[in-house]
Amino acid sequence: MPAVARVGGSPRRGPRRARPELPPRVLHARGCALRGWGSSAAAATQPASAPRLSPLHFAEPRCLDCDPKKKRKVAEIFQALNSDPTDVAALRRMAISEGGLLTDEIRSKVWPKLLNVKTDDLPPAPGKELRENNEDYQQVLLDVRRSLRRFPPGMPDEQREGLQEELIDIILQVLQRNPQLHYYQGYHDIVVTFLLVVGERLATALVEKLSTHHLRDFMDPTMDNTKHILNYLMPIIDQVNPELHDFMQSAEVGTIFALSWLITWFGHVLADFRHVVRLYDFFLACHPLMPIYFAAVIPQDLPYETLISRAGDLFVQFPPSELARAAAQQRAERTAASTFKDFELASAQQRPDTVLRQRFRDRLRGEERTKAILTKPRTNRFVKLAVMGLTVALGAAALAVVKSALEWAPKFELQLFP
């Protein structure tokens, strides 16, 4: 048997050592959005004798200090979960609306519904042969070794190393089960988010479904489809800010600065885990191209939840079908965006687009907004030239905007997929 390296330690041979069980206090540190709410993974630390609920019924978590608005939202989420059939359209609305799904405990129940994953039919635990003679293993190992900052600060090394071992296995198992998929650097940034929220086995099932749908284009043998998706960025920016678009075009900035945002779902650039999972709530309830719409609004100096809302508005006003001609020539049937309808039909759920469009119409009526706000004439371009100069290094500038905006109080009232 070939030698196999262990993350963070000296080489070893043979099967992996047993992983230490994570105590609830560490699981809480993974990013629960509200104090006093248990993490979904914490349930795994309960004694085997603890009573279990039927898989068809979910009980609301205890909340000792949340406000009435959040209590109502939790009640609505569990009402949707316990309905027969599950009200996936309502769950999408909850995932998109202010604060998203609130806690990891709720996410562990809702994310499988959004991806149409059956939690009673999870992939088997991987065997020791998974890593033997695997052509992706060494690259995955290197990437996972560099993922230290994606784990909760202060987590003991032994526990973090155990999670990194799980992260490697999830990635290799998905690739082994789907030989048409090809690993790319940055994939692990998405996978680790699912691992920290739902645990190894459920994360494997969710990541597999995500990889064969939303992320499929990134996992092709070449980057052709990824570059095609990036080509949507400039047409969207042209609708948001024509002057910025013109400046970026004249400066030949290109779109490569947004590559890491897109292929990691911003997991690589957002420092606060709470903000990462909030954004994942949004993306999982949406069209596969929503991350590129979000990338287009980042250069605006706005609070985080407002950026999410603007991204949803843009999707409604300028759907991918209207931007396709401007986005470069590519066979539509080869992109994940074009197969989204098939994914929806396969999951037998209500089209999520209706949620966003309805919300958008309501907001327009209430605020008397018009499409002209986003499509104002291209005037005074040079008056703002000094401001536009900040976008020469747009990747760094946009990231700085996001990091500062994330510290502001979230105010989000978008409901996605009109």
N, C-alpha and C positions, 0 to 999 in steps of 0.2 A: 504494500500500500504506500503511495507517495506521501511524503511529509505534508502536513497541513498546518498552517500557521494559525495561532489564536490571536484575536484582536487584543492589542495592548500588552502582549506578553511574549514569551519565548515560544519557539516552534514546539509542536506536540504532534503525536500520532494517535490514530484511533478515534473513537467516538467522543463527542463533546462531554465535558463534565456536567454534572447536574447544576442547574442554575438556581441561585438563591431566590427565595420568595420575597417579593417586595412588600414591605410593610405599608399599611394604609397611609402613613404620614408622607412617605415618598410618592405614593401614587397620587396623593392630593397635590403634590408639587408639580405634577405634570401639566397643570394648566386649567384646573377647574375654574370656571368663570366667576363663581360665587362662593363665598365662605359657607361652610356647613353642609355642602352638598357632596356626597361621596362620589368618587370616581367610579366609572364602570368597572375598571380593573380591580377595584377594591373588593368587589364581590367574590373574586377568586380566592381571597384570603380568608373567607368565612369557613367555619368547620363544615365537614361533609354532612353533618347531621342537620344543618340549617335547612328550614323548609324552603322549597322551591316553588315558584309560581308556574302555572301552566304557560307554555310558550305562546298561547293565544291571548294572554292577559298580562298587562303591564301595570304595576302599581306606581303611583306618583312618589317621587322622592320627598323626604321630609325637608322642609325649608323653614328655618327658624327666624331668618332675618331678611327675607326678601320682601319687596314692596308688593302692593296689591296687583299692579300691572303685570309683574313677573309671575305672580301666583296664577293670574288668569291665563297667561300664556302657557304655563306648565299644564294647567287643566285642559286647555284646548289641544295641546300636543298629545296628552295621554288619551283624550277622547278620540282623537284621530287614530292613534295606535290600536285602541281597543275596538274600534268599529269593525264591522264585518261586511264587506272587505275593508281592509285598511284604507283610510282616506289619505292617499298619497298626495293629492292636490293640496290638502290642508297642511300636510307636513312640509311641502315645498314652501308654502306661504310662511310658515313658522321659521323655516331655515333662512328665508330671505329677509324677514322683517327685523326690526331693531333688536340687536343683541344676538341674533341667530338662535341657536339651539341651547344657549345658556350654560350647559354643563356637559362634561364628558360622559356622565351617566346617561343623559338623554341622547347624546350623539351615538352612543353604542347601540341604541335601540332604533334610532331614526335613520342613520346612514345606511344600514342594510336595506331599509325600505326604499330609500331614494335610488339605490343601485339595483333593486330587485334581486337581492341575495338572500337565499334561504338559510337561516341560521341553524337549522337542524340538519344540514347536509354540508358540513364544512370539510375542506380537504384534510386528509390524514396527516398526522405528524410526520415530518421528514425523517428519513433514516440516515445513517452515517455515510451511506454511499452517495448522498446528494452532492457532496463536495469533491468526490474523487473524480479526477480527470475532467473536471468541468471547465470549459474554456473561458467562462466569465468570472470564475472564482477569484483570481488574483486581482483583477480590476475592481471587483466589488469589495474585496477585502481592503484595498487601498482607500477607496472612497469612504467606506464605513469608519476606518481608522481616523479619517479627517472630520468626522461628524460630531466631535465632542461637544460643540456648542449647542447642538440640537437637543441635548438632554438637560434636565432640570439642574440648575446650579446647586452645588453641594451634595449631589448624589454620590454615595460611596463608589469608589472605583470598581469594586467587585460587582455591584448591582448594575452599573453602567455597562461593564463588559458583558454581563449576561444578556442585557438588552441588545447590545451590538451583535452578539452571536445570533440572537433571534432575527435581527434585521437582515443579516446575511442569508439566513435560511429562507426567510420570506421571499427575498428577491430571487434566489436560485430556484426555489420551488415554482414560482410563477413562470420563470423562463423555461424550466424543464417541462412544465405542463403545456406550454404554448411555444413550440419551437419557431413559430413564425415571428415572434417578438425578439427584438434585439436590444440589449442593455445599452443605456446611454448614461454618461456622467451627469448627475443631478437627479436621476430617478430615485436614488436612495433618500433624497430630501423629501420627496412625497411619501415614500413608504414609511419612513420613521414617524411621520405624523400619525398615520393610521395605527402603527404599533403602540405608540404612547397613549392613544385614546381607547382602543378596543382590545389590545392584547394580540398575541401572535397568531392564533388560529383564525379568528375572525378577520384580522387584518389581512391574512393571506387571501381569503375569499374576496374581500372588498377590493384589494389591490388587483387581483386577477381580473375582476369585472371592469374596473377602471382602466386597466391596461389594454383590454381588448375593445374598449369603446373610446372614452374621452382622451386617453393618452396614446391611442394606437398610432397616430401619425408620427409621433416622436420616436416610436420603436420600430420604424421601417429600417431596412438595410442602409438607406441613404437619407440625407437630410432634405431631400426635395420637397416633401410634404410639409416639413417644419418650416422651411423657407417660404413656402406658399402661404402658410398661416401668418407668418410675420408680415407678409405683403399686405395683409388687411390693416395693419397698424396705421400706415400713412393716410389711407382714405378716411379712416375714422377720425384721426387727428385733424384732417382737413375739415371735417364737419364740426368738431369741437372748437378749433381755433385756427382759422385759415391763415392768419399771419404767422403763427408758430410753424404751421405746415410749410409755408413758403420759405421761411428762414431755414428750416431743417433741410429742405430740398436744395436750397442754394449753397448751404454749408456742407452738403453731401454727408450728413450725419449717418444716414442709413438706418437700419433697424436692428443691427446686431446687438446694440446695447440692451435690448429687451429680451434677448434669447434666454438668459438665466431666469428671468421673471416667468417666462412662459412655460419652460420645460420643468420647472420646480414648483409651479403654482405659487410663486413668491415665497416658498418655504425657505429658500436659501438666503433671502435678503431681509426678512422680517425677524427681528431679534426676540420679540415677545411671543411666546407660544400661544397666548390667548388670542392674539391678533391673527395668527396663522390659522387656528381652527375656526375662528369666526369667518375668515375668508373661504375656508374649505366648505363650511355650511352653505355659503352662497354659491360656490362653483358646482357643488354636487347637485344642487337644485336647478341647475341651469344648463343651457346649451354648451357644447364643448368649446365653442369659440369665446365664451364669456371672459376668460382670462385676458384675451387680447383687447377686449373692450375696456377692461379694467386698466390695462397698461396704458391705454390711450388717455385716460383721465388723470393719471398720476401727476403729470406736470402742473396740474391746477392746485393752487394753494388752498385746499379745502380740508375740513375734518374727514376722518377716515370713513365714517358711515355715509357721509355725503358723497364721497368718491364712489362707494358701492352703488348708491342710488343713481348717480349720474351714469355709471356704466350700464345699469339696467335701462335707464331712459334711452340711451344711445342705441342699445340693442333693439328697442321697440321702433325708434324712429328710422334707423338705418340697419335693417337686418342684413345678415350675410348675403342673402340672395341679391340685394340691391348693390352690394359692394363688390360682388364677385368679379365683375368685368374689370373694375379698376385694380383688383388685387393680384393680377398676373394670371397667366394662362396655366390651367391645371385641370386635369380630368376630375370633375366633381365627384364621381363615384368612388374615387380613391381616398377621399378625406373622411375623417371621423365625423365632421360636421354634416356631410351628406348622408351618413348612416344613422343620424340621431333619430329620425322618424322610425326606422326599423327597430332601434333600441327601445323606443317608447312603446311600439306595438308589441314587442316581445315581452315587455314588462306589464302589458295590459293595464296601464294606468292612464289617467287623464293627462293630456298634453300640458307640460309645465308652462309653455309660452303663454297660455291664457291667463295665468296668474299675474305675470308681469304686465301684460297689455292692459288688463283691467285696472291694475293699480296705477298705471301710467295715465289712463283716461281720467280716473278719479282725481289725481293730483293736478292734471291740467284744468279740470273744472274748478277745483277749489282755489287754485292759485292764479287762474286766468293766464296761464303761460301759453305761448305759441311756439311753433317750430322756428319762427324767425329769430328767436333768442339765440339759437345755436347756429344759425346760418346768416349772420349779419354780413353786410358788404365788407369787402376787404379794403378798408380805408385806414389811413394813418399808420401804415406799416412802419415807416421809419421813425415815427414818434416813439414807438415802443422798442426801437432797435436795441437800446441799452439793456432793457429787460430780457429781450430775446437772446442777448449774448450769454446769458446764464445757461442756455440750452446747448451751447457748443459741446460741453461735456455733459450731455443730457442724462446719461446713465447715472452719474454720481449726483447730479443736481436733483433728478427725480427721486432717487433713493433718499436723499436728505429731506425732501418734502414729505415723503411717506413716513419716515421715521419720526419727524416732528409732529405730523398730523396724527399719528397713532397715539400720541400722548394726550390729545384733546378728548373731551367727553364725547362719546359716540352718540350721534343723533340719526338714527336710520329708520326710515319708514317705507322702504321699498319692498314690493312683493314681486317676485321675479316671474319671468316667463309669462308675459301677457297672453 
